[in-house]
Structures are given as structure tokens and as C-alpha cells.
């Protein structure tokens, strides 16, 4: 049924982009076609590609807000149900150590990473919505506008480019993560009373 729903939304074009991105980010699996569909639109219809990237960002933000808000109310139970106790504890420890940066990389890189669990964790731990959006919005802008740029610039070769350079992209994301984490550690030390 979800596969059929995805096909229907794909047929809707830009409106389908908006709904697919919202569904995907809110926790509804959409058969893993979203990024490929966005690139395909950029290749076949470059005149509306940038508009579609904007819709993808808006839909994704809406979906993430839905998942984040739901997690505030029932997220702890969902988190425990979605992961084994050991895995849930690792997510919790990771989130407490790295904060919202744990959301940045999976939100930015189009490879399977557990973004939804981190979004739920952010909601469960009472992260302010503005801080959450301050990480998710730029990550999604980079991701979706980057995919559209690839589709427009490289045409049919863009999907092959992503497959060939996936580890390079992951490396860039990790480097960005390291720099941002370094900045956070430096700011924390600079503002702490002891300077440590």
C-alpha cells in the first residue's frame, strides 16, 4: 500500500514532492524513492527543479516538526519500542555528548542513517524547537538544493555521481561535524566560569 501511495504522489509532480518529503520526515516510510525522484525531476524538468527543492525543504521541515512534536508527548515509549535497550542507551549517550550535531549529518547526507531516532531523541529530551530547526533547516537546504544542482548540472549522470562519490560526501559531512563540534566545545569552555 505504501508503495502504491508513493507512486501516486510521484505522479503528482511538485505537490507530490511536498507530500512525500513531509511523509518521509514524519516517520512514514515512502519506499526510499524521494531523493532519486527529486534528482529525476531536476534532470527532466530543470525549469521547476529549484521550486521542487524548496517544496522538499518545506515538506521535510513540516514532517520533522510533526515527528519532533509527537515525540515530546509519547516519544520515550516509541524510542524504547523502536530500539533495543542497549541501542536506545547508545543513542541517548550519543545525543547527550554531541547534541543537535547528531541530527545534522543524517539530515544532510542522502544515505540511510537513523535520523528519525535522533529527531525523536531531541523531542524526548526537551530540545527547544528553534534550536532543532536551526540544525535541520540548513541541513535539508544543503541536501535538497544540492541534489537539484547535481540533476541540473550533470543530467542523467548525477545518480552515478552520487553512487561513486558517496564516501567522499560522507567525509565532507564528518569534517563539517568535527568543525562544528570543535566550535561548540570551544564556546562551552570560553563561557564556563573556570574556562575549562
Residue pairs with C-beta under 8 A, 6 or more apart in sequence:
2 28
2 29
2 30
2 31
3 31
5 30
6 20
6 30
6 31
6 33
8 16
9 15
9 16
9 19
9 20
9 23
9 30
10 16
10 20
10 33
10 37
12 19
13 41
13 48
14 41
14 48
14 51
14 52
14 55
16 37
17 37
17 38
17 41
17 52
17 55
17 56
17 59
18 55
18 56
18 58
18 59
19 59
20 30
20 33
20 34
20 37
20 59
21 34
21 55
21 56
21 57
21 58
21 59
21 60
21 63
21 144
22 59
22 60
22 62
22 63
22 66
23 30
23 63
24 30
24 34
24 60
24 63
25 59
25 60
25 61
25 62
25 63
25 64
25 66
25 67
26 62
26 63
26 64
26 66
26 67
27 63
27 67
27 116
32 112
34 56
35 110
35 147
36 159
38 52
38 53
38 56
38 144
38 147
38 148
38 151
39 147
39 148
39 150
39 151
39 158
39 159
39 162
40 151
41 48
41 49
41 52
41 148
41 151
42 49
42 52
42 53
42 147
42 148
42 149
42 150
42 151
42 152
42 158
43 151
43 152
43 155
43 156
43 158
46 151
46 152
49 148
49 151
49 152
50 145
50 148
52 148
53 144
53 145
53 147
53 148
56 140
56 144
57 137
57 140
57 141
57 144
57 145
60 136
60 140
60 144
61 133
61 136
61 137
61 140
64 119
64 132
64 136
65 129
65 133
67 116
67 119
67 120
67 123
68 119
68 120
68 122
68 123
68 129
68 132
69 123
70 78
70 123
71 78
71 79
71 119
71 120
71 121
71 122
71 123
71 124
72 123
72 124
72 126
75 120
75 121
75 123
75 124
76 124
78 120
79 88
79 91
79 117
79 120
79 121
79 124
80 88
82 88
82 117
82 120
83 91
83 117
91 114
91 117
91 118
91 121
92 121
94 102
95 102
95 118
95 121
95 122
95 125
96 125
98 177
98 181
99 184
100 122
100 127
100 131
100 132
100 134
100 135
101 135
101 177
101 180
101 181
101 184
102 118
102 121
103 115
103 118
103 119
103 122
103 132
103 135
103 136
103 139
104 135
104 139
104 173
104 176
104 177
104 180
105 113
105 139
105 173
105 174
105 176
105 177
106 113
106 114
106 115
106 118
107 115
107 135
107 136
107 139
107 140
107 143
108 139
108 140
108 142
108 143
108 173
108 176
109 143
109 169
109 170
109 173
110 143
110 147
110 162
111 166
111 170
119 132
119 136
122 132
147 158
147 162
150 158
150 161
150 162
151 158
154 161
162 169
189 195
189 196
